[in-house]
C-alpha cells in the first residue's frame, strides 16, 4: 500500500481532488505527465469514502498491486495483442493470400489487433472507473 497525505482542493460528487506533496521520486519518474503537477504538489483524483470537505488534510491510500495490474493492462495487453496479430497475419498471409506480401498482411493485422485492444481497454476502463479497488481512496481525515 502506498500512503500519502494531502489537502482536499475540490469535491465532485464522490470524488475529491487531493493535492499531495511532490516527492523526490517524481523528478525521475518515467510516467511524467500521468498526474497533474503544480508548484504546490501533485493533484490526484481519489474516492472520498470519509466525506472530507475542501481544505481538510487527509490520508490517501493506493494499492500498489492494483496499480501494477492496471499498468500491465494498459501497456502489456496491447503489446501482446499487437505481436499475436502480426504473427497470425503472417501465417494467414503465407497460407491463404499467396499472391500478396505476407509482411504487409502481418503489419495490417498487428495494427488492427492493437487498435481493437485499445478500444477494448477504453470500454473496460469506463466500467471500472467507479470501482474503488482501482483508484486511490481517502481513508481518513487528519485535520
C-alpha positions as CSV (number, residue, x, y, z in Angstrom):
1,X,0.0,0.0,0.0
2,X,1.1,3.5,-0.9
3,X,0.1,6.1,1.7
4,X,0.1,9.8,1.1
5,X,-1.2,12.8,2.9
6,X,-2.6,15.8,1.2
7,X,-5.1,18.7,1.2
8,X,-8.6,18.3,-0.4
9,X,-8.8,21.0,-3.1
10,X,-12.2,20.2,-4.7
11,X,-15.1,17.9,-4.3
12,X,-17.1,16.4,-7.2
13,X,-19.8,14.0,-6.0
14,X,-18.0,11.0,-4.5
15,X,-14.6,12.0,-5.9
16,X,-12.2,14.5,-4.5
17,X,-9.1,16.3,-6.0
18,X,-6.3,16.0,-3.4
19,X,-3.1,18.0,-3.5
20,X,-0.2,15.8,-2.3
21,X,3.4,16.8,-1.8
22,X,5.7,16.1,-4.7
23,X,8.3,13.5,-3.8
24,X,11.9,13.4,-5.0
25,X,11.0,10.2,-6.9
26,X,8.7,12.4,-9.1
27,X,11.6,14.1,-10.7
28,X,12.9,10.9,-12.3
29,X,9.6,9.3,-13.0
30,X,9.1,7.8,-16.4
31,X,5.4,8.3,-16.3
32,X,5.8,12.1,-16.1
33,X,2.6,13.7,-17.1
34,X,0.4,10.9,-15.9
35,X,-0.7,13.0,-13.0
36,X,-1.1,16.8,-12.8
37,X,1.8,18.5,-11.2
38,X,1.7,22.0,-9.8
39,X,4.2,24.1,-7.9
40,X,2.5,23.1,-4.7
41,X,2.5,19.4,-5.4
42,X,0.7,16.7,-7.4
43,X,-3.1,16.6,-7.9
44,X,-4.8,13.2,-7.8
45,X,-8.4,12.1,-8.0
46,X,-9.4,9.9,-5.1
47,X,-12.7,8.3,-3.9
48,X,-14.0,10.3,-1.0
49,X,-15.0,7.5,1.3
50,X,-15.0,9.6,4.5
51,X,-16.8,12.6,3.1
52,X,-14.0,15.0,3.5
53,X,-14.5,18.7,2.7
54,X,-12.4,21.2,0.9
55,X,-9.3,22.4,2.8
56,X,-9.1,19.3,5.1
57,X,-5.9,17.3,5.5
58,X,-6.5,13.7,4.6
59,X,-4.7,10.3,4.3
60,X,-4.9,8.7,0.8
61,X,-4.2,5.0,0.2
62,X,-3.3,3.5,-3.1
63,X,-3.0,-0.3,-3.6
64,X,0.3,-0.9,-5.3
65,X,-0.9,-4.3,-6.6
66,X,-3.9,-2.9,-8.4
67,X,-1.7,-0.1,-9.8
68,X,0.6,-2.7,-11.2
69,X,-2.3,-4.7,-12.7
70,X,-3.7,-1.6,-14.3
71,X,-0.3,-0.8,-15.8
72,X,0.0,-4.3,-17.2
73,X,-3.5,-4.0,-18.7
74,X,-2.8,-0.6,-20.3
75,X,0.7,-1.3,-21.7
76,X,1.1,-5.1,-21.7
77,X,-2.2,-6.2,-23.2
78,X,-2.0,-4.1,-26.4
79,X,1.6,-5.2,-26.9
80,X,0.8,-8.9,-26.6
81,X,-2.2,-8.5,-29.0
82,X,-0.1,-6.5,-31.5
83,X,2.5,-9.3,-31.6
84,X,-0.1,-12.0,-31.7
85,X,-2.0,-10.2,-34.5
86,X,1.2,-9.8,-36.5
87,X,2.1,-13.5,-36.1
88,X,-1.4,-14.6,-37.1
89,X,-1.4,-12.2,-40.0
90,X,2.0,-13.5,-41.2
91,X,0.8,-17.1,-41.0
92,X,-2.6,-16.3,-42.7
93,X,-0.7,-14.4,-45.4
94,X,1.6,-17.3,-46.2
95,X,-1.3,-19.8,-46.2
96,X,-4.3,-18.0,-47.7
97,X,-3.0,-14.9,-49.5
98,X,-0.2,-16.3,-51.6
99,X,-0.5,-13.6,-54.2
100,X,0.1,-10.8,-51.6
101,X,3.1,-9.9,-49.4
102,X,2.6,-11.7,-46.1
103,X,4.6,-9.0,-44.3
104,X,2.0,-6.4,-45.3
105,X,-0.8,-8.6,-44.0
106,X,1.2,-9.1,-40.8
107,X,1.6,-5.4,-40.3
108,X,-2.1,-4.7,-41.0
109,X,-3.4,-7.4,-38.7
110,X,-0.9,-6.4,-35.9
111,X,-2.1,-2.8,-36.0
112,X,-5.7,-3.9,-36.3
113,X,-5.3,-6.0,-33.1
114,X,-3.6,-3.1,-31.4
115,X,-6.4,-0.7,-32.2
116,X,-9.0,-3.3,-31.1
117,X,-7.2,-3.8,-27.8
118,X,-7.0,0.0,-27.1
119,X,-10.8,0.3,-27.8
120,X,-11.4,-2.7,-25.5
121,X,-9.4,-1.1,-22.7
122,X,-11.2,2.2,-23.2
123,X,-14.6,0.4,-22.7
124,X,-13.3,-1.6,-19.8
125,X,-11.8,1.4,-18.1
126,X,-15.2,3.2,-18.2
127,X,-16.8,0.2,-16.5
128,X,-14.1,0.0,-13.8
129,X,-13.9,3.8,-13.3
130,X,-16.4,3.7,-10.4
131,X,-14.7,0.7,-8.7
132,X,-12.7,1.9,-5.7
133,X,-10.4,-1.1,-6.0
134,X,-8.7,0.6,-8.9
135,X,-8.3,4.1,-7.6
136,X,-6.9,6.0,-4.6
137,X,-9.2,6.2,-1.6
138,X,-9.3,8.9,1.1
139,X,-9.0,6.7,4.2
140,X,-9.2,9.2,7.0
141,X,-9.4,12.9,7.8
142,X,-6.3,14.1,9.7
143,X,-7.2,17.7,10.4
